[in-house]
Amino acid sequence: MKSKSTIKGKFSSSYGESEKAPSYILPARFVGGVDGDCGRARRAIIDALLSMSLSPWITRPRISCLLALTSHIAKASKKSASPKREGVPCSAVQARSYCSKLRTAPAGIERDALPLLVRIGILEIASPAIIGFHEKLSARYRISPAYKGVKFEATDHQTNACTYKKLSNAPARLEAGLNRRWPFRAQLLRDLSRISISECAAPEIDKLKLCGARKSTLAVIAAIATREHTVKVKGSGLIVTSLLSCPRELKPHLFIDGVPVVLCDISSAHWMFLPRLVMDRIAFRRKRGDDENSLAPLVAEYERLILFLSAGSFYLQFCRNDATEAEIKARKKLLNVLLNDKLERSKNNRLWHWVRSRFPLCVNIIADIKKTDHRNISKQLQHFTANAINAALLEIQALGLPAIPDTDCLIVRARDKEVACRIIAEKMLKETRGVWVTVGGLRFEKTSGPCESKSETWGG
């Protein structure tokens, strides 16, 4: 017969010795632990809870769940040890997959496990959570130095059957929580499993392998072959799938349900949000109480931006009339660098001077955003792009059409291209505050379908 560890504790109640409380009203407190490393870890959690009189958490199932969550963070810390980014990111959804929050709790007692473990000193916050308008990141946690020598292991034969089942189902509970958090996630995983690669792509794949393809590229090929895909959402809202690192050479060979795919990408996506920056500044100043006369220059520049950006090919307007494709690509690369680079590097460029001469107030707003950190502008623009793509993805899924997000575009079946492009254009119109963008080579207007673009060329 298997030996069991002996319990070295007793049960007590927060009531006085002469009073009795029904067990269904106040749970019994477990005071004590078990032998071995697991017992020391459990004992550490119990002692910390007792020292602060956190009686609602002192039950055997809850302590087992707290131990499991601490074990997860301890193990992840060893795997992802990095001097630059200390700690393990853990969201409330992930924490609740191990330890559910209390339904009710007296004032002053945490209902969630993560803030509780921080309060009792088991965990420390390595870096706080970022909950901003353009970016949301989970806090990063680490084991407190006082408990570095304690082995936090979730396996404990003292855990009852119900708690053991809950811990075993932690991955499934996490998946369900993420699907509730991101409504598009479950359908997107199903759509990813419908992706395949044409047999004609075999020479391209062999060529990539011979040329020393990156691990991420090989991971894409493996994910498509095994149909084991992942979906994550970055702090800016950008959806990251297992196809994100798919090489450009392979994308024409992708199929969804045996049907060739096309890319519905947004042309010059980040530049299309310049009117949004101006409109946000107008809204801020109106909220501050500025009079309409002082806002007139901003409104006029906003209207000029809408006309300029809706004229057609954005990058072609900065090139000569007879510019080659290579020249347009070079100008595109330079303009994107100027928009996202440090102020000192862009202010002396001839192209940036021209933009500043046409839209001085907008350039001043960009300078204000980049004042403390030039990366702030890219975070805002990525967030706006993600909002438009995510909204379009949900609407396309509601129509029953498969779609795969890929940064600033959606991968759809060729027969669904016009529908998808129209939806993306409408979402971008709302997010940019008035610009009808070019999507997948098609430019849309309010009262018509796709049309050819007309553009002015830069006179510089």
N, C-alpha and C positions, 0 to 999 in steps of 0.2 A: 504494500500500500504506500502511495506517495505521501511523504511527510509534508506537513503544512507549517508555516511559520506561526508562532504564537503571538497573539495580540498583547502588547505591553501597555495597555491603557484601560480606560473605563469610560462609560458614558455619563454625561452630566447634563443638566438643564440650566438655562439661564434663570429659572425660577429659584426661589429660596428652597432650602432643604425641607421645610415644613409644608411647601406648596407642591401641588401636582398639576402638571399641564398636559392636556390631551396631546397625543403624538401627532394628530392631524393638524393641530394648530401651530405648534412650535417644534421643529425638527430637533431630534437629539443631537448633541454635539459629540463628535468623536475626538477624544483626547488620547493621543498615543500613536504608535506606529507599528511597524513590523521590522523583523530582523533584516540585515543586509543593506546594500547600497540603496535599494528602493525604499527601505524603511527610513533611512536617514534623509532622503529627499522628501518623503512624505512628512517626516517629523519636522523638517525645516519649514514647510508650508503651514503645517498646523500651528507650530509655535508662533510664526509670524501673524497668523490670523487671530490666535488667542491674545497676543499682546495688544491688539487693537480692538478686541471685542467685536469682531465681525462674525457674529454667530450665524446669520443666514447662510454663509458659505461653508460652515464647518459641518459638513455631512460627508459620509464616505464617497458617494457617487461624485459630488462636486469636487472633492479633493482629488479624486482620480482623474477627473477631466482637467483640472488645473495642472496636475502633474503631466498629463499628456501634452498640453499646450506648451508648457515649459520645456518638455523633452523635444518637441518639434523645433523650438527656437534654438535650443542648445545644439542639436544636430546640424541645423542649417547654418549656424555660426561657424562650425568647423569646416563645412563644405565651401562656404563663400567668404572665407577670411580674406579681407582686402585692407591694406593700410589706408587707402583713399576713402573708402566708404565702409565704415565700421557698422556692425549691427545687421539685423535681418529685417527686411520690410514685412510687415504683417498688418493686414487690414482687419476691420471688424468682421467682415464676412468670413475671412479665413479663420479668425479666432473662434467664431461661433460654430464652425464645423467641428471643433474639438470640445468646446465648452459653451453651452447655451447661456444666455443672459438670464438673470433673475426676472421673473414676471413682475414681482413687487418687491420693494425693499424700503426699509425705513430711511428717513432723511439722513444724509451723510454717509451712506453705504453704497458703493459702486454696484451697478447692475451688470456691467460687462467685465469679462475676465482680465483683459489687458490692463485697463487702468487700476484694477484691484492688485494685480501682481506688481505693478509699479509702486503702488502705495505701500504695500507691505515690504518692499525692498528686494523681492526676488529678481525683478527685471529692472533695467535702466533704459531710459530713452536715449539712444545714441544720436539720433537727429529727429527733431519734431516733425509732425505732419505738416504738409503745405496744403492749405485749403484756400486757394485764390480763385479769381475770376477766370483766369486763363489756364491754370494748372492745378491739379489735385494729386498729391502723393501721400502714401501711407507713411506713418512714422516708422523708424527703424529701432529695433530693440536688441538688447544684449543682456546676458546674465550678469548680475551684480558681482563685483569683485569679492564680496563677502561669501559668495556661494560658488566660487570658481572650482573648488575641490569637490563639490557635491555632484554625484552622478544622478542626473534626472532621467529616469527611465519610465516609460509609460506602461511597461509590462508588469502587472502586479496581480498575483492570484487572489488577492483580497478584493479585487474589483468584482462587483456583482455582474450577473449575466446581462442585465439591461445596459449597464455602463460599458461593458466590454463590446456589446453589439454596436453601441453608439460610436465608440472609438474606431471600431473596424470599418464603419460606414463613413468615417470622416471625409475621405475623398469624394464620395458621392454627395454628401451634404454640402461640400464646398462647391461642386459643380452646380447643384440646385441653387445655391445662394448667388453664384455668379450669373446664372441664367436669369434670376429675378432682377439682379442689379442691371444687367445689360440685355434688354428684350430681344435684340437681334442675334444673340450668341448661339442659342440652340439651333435655329434654322441655318445659321452660317456654318456651323460644324457639319450639318447634314449636306449643305451645298458643297463644302470642301471635299467631302467623301465622294462626290460625283465627278471630281476632276480626274482627267486622265491625260496621258501624253501620246501623241501620234507615233506610230512605228517609224515614220520618216525622220523623227528626231534622234534616232539612234546614232547617226554620224556626229551630230552636234554634241550629244552627251559624251561620246568617246573622245571627241576633240577637247572638251572641257576637262575630262579626267586626265588626258595626256598632258595638257598644259598646266596641270597642278591646280585644279579647281579648289576654291575655298571650302572649308567645312560646311559653311552655311548653304552653299550651293548643293553640295552632296546631300545635306539634310533635306532640302526641298525635294530632290529626286526620290529619296527614301520615303518621305512622307506621302508623296503621290502614289508610290508603288504599294506601300502598306496601308494607305488610307487612314493613317494615324496623324491627325492634324491638331494644331493648337490655335487658340484664339486668346489674345491678351489685349488689354486697353491701356495705353500709356497715360501719363498724367495730363497731357494736353487733350486727351480724348481720341487720339489716333488709334485706329484698330490695327493691331499687328497680328497677322496670321502666319502660318508656316510657309506661305508662298511669297512672303515679303522679299526674300533674297533670290527669287527666281530670276535667272539671267535674261536679259532682253532677247537673246538669241532663241530661247526656249519658249517664250510667251506665244509666238505665232503657232506653235505646235500643241498648245493646250486645247482640250476638249471638255465640254460639260455635257454629260449624257450622250457622248458621241457626236456632238455638234460643235463646230469650230467657234472659238471665242474672239471677241474684239475688246479693245480697251477704250472705255469712255472717259478719257482724261480731260481735266480742266486746263485750258490753255492759260499760261501765265497766271496761275491761281493766286499767288501771294500779292501781286500787283493789283489784282481786282478788288482788294480790300482797303485800298487807300480811301475811298469815300466813306467806308465804315469808320476809319480812324477819325476823319473829320466830323462825321455825324455824332460819334461818341463824345468828341470834344464840345460840340454844340449842345448836346444834351446835358453834359456836366455844367457848362456855363449857365444854361437856363435854370438848372436846379439850384445853382449858386445865387441866382437872382439877377444876372446881367440883363440889361435891356436889349430889345430886339435890334436897335440901331447898331449897337456894338457887334452884334452877331452877323450883320449883313455881309461883311467880307468873307466870313467862313461859309455862309450859305452860297454866295456866288462862286466860290472856289469849288464847293461840293458839286454844284451843277456843271461846272466846266470839267471836272474829273469824270462825271457820269458820261458826258458826251465823248470825251477823249478815249475812255476805256471801252465804250460800247461801239467804237468805230470799226472794229474788226481785229486783224492780227496785231497784237500789241507790239511785239518785237520788230515787226516789219516797219513800224512807224519810226524806228530808230536806225533804219538802214537806207541805203540808196535804192532808187527805183529798180535797178538791174542787179540787186544783191543776190549772190548765190546762196544755196542752202547752208554751206559751210560758214559763210559770213553771218547769216542770221543766227546760227547756233552759237557762234563766238560772241555775238552781241547779247544773246540771251544769257549766256554764262556770266558775262561782265555785269549786266544789269542786276542779276540776282545777287552777285557778290557785293555790289554797291549798296543794295537795299539792306543786306544783313550784316555787313562788315562794320568795323569801328568807324566812328565819325572822322578820325584823323586821316584814315586811308581813303575815304570817299569824297571828302570835301574839295580836294584838288583835282578831281576827275572832270573832264570836259562834259561827259554825258550827264553827270550829276548836277553840274552847273546849269545845264539846259533844263533839267527837270525842276530845279530850284527856281529858275527864272519864270517858268510857266505856273508852278504851284508852290509858291513860297510858304504859305501857311501850313500846308500838308507836310512839307519837308521840315518845318519847325516842330511840328507835332512828333514826327519820327525822331528828331534829335532829342526831344524831351524824353521819349520812351527809352532811347539808347543811352541816356546820360549816365546812369549808374552802371549799366551792363548792356553792351550792344546785343547780347543774346535775347534780351527782353522782347525785341520786335519780332524775332522769329517765333518765340513762344506764342505770342498773340496771334500771329498769322496762321500758325499750325493749328491753334485752337479753333479759329474761325473756319478753316478748311475742314477740320474734323467734324465740326457741327453740321456743315452742309452735306458731307459724304455720309455721315451716320443717319441723318434725317432721310436722305435719298434711299439709303439701303433699307430702312424700315418700310418706306412706301413701296419699294419694288418687291420686298418680301411679302407685303400685304396683297400684292397682285398675283402671288404664287410663282414669281419668276426667280430663278437662281441668280445670285450676284455675289462677287468676291471683292471686298475693298482692297485697294493697293495704293496707299498713301493718298494722292489727290485724284484717284480715278476708281472706277468700278470695272471689274472684268465680268462681262455678260456674254450670252450667246449672240451670235451674229444677227439672228432674226429679232432679237430684243433691243438692238442698238438704239433705234430712234426713240423708243419709249423711255429707255434708261437715260439717254442724253437729255431729253425733255425734262424729266424729273430732276436731274442734277442741276440743269439750268434754272429751274424754278426755285430750287432750294438755295442756289447761289444768289439769285436775285434778292431773296429775302435776307440772306446773311451779309451780302455786300451793301445792302441798302440802296439797290437800284440799278445794278449793272447786269445787262444781259451778256453772259459770257459765251465763249466758244467751247463746246464740249465734243470731244471725239471728232473734231474737224467740222462740226455743224454749229452754226450760230443761230440762236433762236431770238424771235421777237414776240412781243405780247400777243399780237393778233394774227400771227402767221406761224408756219412751220419752219423747218430749217432753211436758211438762205445763205447766199454767198456774202462774204465780208467785203467791206469797202474800207480803205484806210488811207491816211495821209502819211507821208514820209517825213522823217526828221530832216530839217534843213541844215544840220550842222556838219 
